[in-house]
Amino acid sequence: MSTREVVLVSARDADGSMHRSVALTEAGDLVLTGHDLGPGVERAFGDGLDEYEFVRTVRAEHVPAVLAALGAADPEQLLGEIAARFTSRSPDLERFWRDHHIPSEFWSRVGG
């Protein structure tokens, strides 16, 4: 399955690594993924838990609502609009979807 994806952040520092990306799948779903590793995760979740990953999916039938909330008309520009507005702040993107009543599905995992 083909996807188009933009990386919102890919960084490494003393707290570990952080990666956030958003993709539009061939099926038309909009998918935000995140993966964090390192001491920063362990401080947040506890000893031995140094990995966090998540996926938040807006199903294809709700993607037009994302476009409307962004004030964008062209679906081909969707990922660029998101990247321009939200850069590394995936909580801001998730809050934006929530504030605009855009349904999404969430999965996460914490481990070591």
Secondary structure, DSSP 8 states (H G I E B T S, - for coil): --EEEEEEEEEEETTEEEEEEEEEETTS-EEEEEEEESHHHHHHH-TT--EEEEEEEE-GGGHHHHHHHHT---GGGHHHHHHHHHTT-HHHHHHHHHHTT---EEEEEEE-
